[in-house]
Amino acid sequence: MIHATHPSIYLASASPRRRELLAQIGVRHELLLALPGEAEVDETVLPGEAPLAYVERVCLAKAQAGVARMRARGLPERAVLAADTTVALGAQILAKPADRPDAARMLRVLSASRHQVLTAITLCLGERRSSAVSVSEVVFRALDEGEIGQYLDSGEADDKAGAYAIQGLAAQFVAELHGSYSGVMGLPLYETAQLMERMLRDE
């Protein structure tokens, strides 16, 4: 269990959902984001890259970028947590949509289908690094074009892996969920707590 005595960590993510989830389990944290002019992590899918390899690679890159920012800015050394989420339909990776037509395409593909949501987390402290991946299965009911259009109009699909957010309006599309609800949201709390307990118990 996470205790209030645990030191604050840095969160290398701009996602408000991840901040809410960390707060839910009592983890004190500060954001560690790229400043204007600093390079963001390239999330481009490599040719032939499998969903698991993709999400692990991008998550590790985000964690390493967070550590580099901490040290470059002369901030106190603390644990850095990063996460990355992707949606996979078989070997097909549905990352963040490029635009509205791309989001619509993703929702059509997910309609009446079973897909996986993979969320990787990496925690770095000093030279130590530990990672985990949560894999959940989600089944969507059939969606018609009107529903897809209304959902896109809400703006909720923007910047979301697979073009949907399970904690929002898209909850009504989900017929089944097997796995971690918080993992589908973007930060699997069981895995996060386990990593923190192991790495920070002696800090």
N, C-alpha and C positions, 0 to 999 in steps of 0.2 A: 504493500500500500504506500502511496506517495504521502510523505509527511511534510508538514509546514516547515520543518527544519531543513529540508533539502534546499540547496542554494538555487538562486534564480538561474535560468538558462537563456540562451539566445535562440530565437526562432527565425530561421532563414526562410521565411515565407510571408507573402503579403495577404494570404487568405484569411479573411475574418472568421471563416468557419473553423479553421485550425486554432485560432486564438480562443474561440468560444469553447472548443473541445478541451484544450489544455486547462482553461479556467474551470471547466466542469470537474476535473479530477484534482484541482488544487495546485497546479503547477505554475509557479511564478515565472514569468518570462518577459523578455524585451525583444522587440523586433530588430533584426539585423538584415537590412535590405540594401540593395544596390542604390547608390546615390546617382544623381544626374551625371552622365559621362562615364559611369562605371559599366562595364559589360555585363549583360544578363547571360544566364546559362542558355546555351543553344539547345532547344528541345526538339530539333528536327529528328525524325525517325530515320535511322540508317537503312540502306537497302537490305532487304531480307531479314531485318532485325525482329526477333520474337518479342511479344509483349512483355514477358517477364524480364528479359535482358534489357529491354528499353527502359522500363520503369526503374530498375535497379541502377542502371547507368546514369540516368538523369538525376535521380535522387542523390547519388554519391557526388555528382558534379555540383549540385546545389549545396550540399554540406561542405564540400571542400572550398567552394566560393565563399561561404559564410565564414569559415575559419580564416581564410585569407583576408576578408574584410576586417574581421575582429583584430587581427594582428597589424594590418596596415594602418588602422586607425588608433592603435595603441590602447585598445579597450582592455579592461580586466579579463584575464583568461577564465572562461566559463565553458560549459558544455554547449555545443551548437547542435540544434535539431533541425533537420530538413525532411521534407516529404514530397512525394510525387505520386499522382494518381492518373491512371489511364483506364480506358474501357476497351475490352477486346471481344471481338466476335470471331471465335476461332483464332486464326493467325492474323486477322485484320485488326490493326490498331486504330482506335477512334480517340484521338487526342483532343486538344481544344480546337473548336471549329475556327476556320479562317474568316468566315463571314456568314451571313444569314443563309445563303443557298447551301453552304457546307453543313451548317447546323441542321437544316431541313433534311439533307441527304442522310445524315447520321440518324436522325429520329425515324426516318422511313426504314432504314436498315434494322434498327432496334425494335420496331413495331412487331408484335407477335413473335418475339424471339427470346431465347435464353442467351445471356452474355455474361462475361466476367468483368468485375471491377477489381483492379490490382492497385494497391497503395503500398509503396515502399517507404520505409523510414530509415534514416541514418542518424546516429548520435555520435558526435565526435567530442573527445575531451583530451587535450594534450595530444599525444601521439596515438591514443587509443581510438578505435572506431568500431562501432557495432551496428548491424543492420538487420532488418526483418521485413517481410512482405506479407501483407494480408490479401487473400484472394477470396472474393465473394461471388456468388452467382445470383443474378437478377433476371427475372422474367417479366417482360412487358406484355400487357394486353395489346390487342390491335388498336392502332391509332389511325384516325382518318385525317384527311388533309386539313379540315377545318380546325381540329384540335391541335395539329402541328402548328398551323398558322397562329392560333391564339397563344400557344405557348411561346413561340418566338416573339410575338408582340410584347410579352411580359418582360423580355430582356433577361430572363433567368438563364437562358442557354448560353449567354455570352461568357466566354472564358472558362467554360466548364468542360471537363473531359467527357466525351460522349454527348455533349450538348444538353445535359440535364443535371438538375440538382435534386437528389432524393428528398432532402429536407424541405423542399418548397412545393410548388404546384405539381411537379412531376411525381409526387408521392401517389397521386391518383392513377398513374400509369402502371404502377408496380403490382403485379399479381402475386409474385413470390420473391422472397429474399432468403438466401441461405448463406450465412456468414456474418460478417461484422457490419452493422448499420453505420457505426462511426467510421469504419474503414471506407465504406462507400461515400460517406460525406467528405473524406479526405485525410483523416488521421485515426487509424485504428487504436483505440485507447488501451486495449489489453496489451498489445505489443509494445506500445509506447511506454506504459507503466513498467512492463517487465524490463525493457532496456534501461530505463532510468534507475530502477531498483538495483540492477546488477552493476551499473557503471558508477552510480553516485553514492552507494551505501557507505563507502569509506571516505567520502569527501568531507 
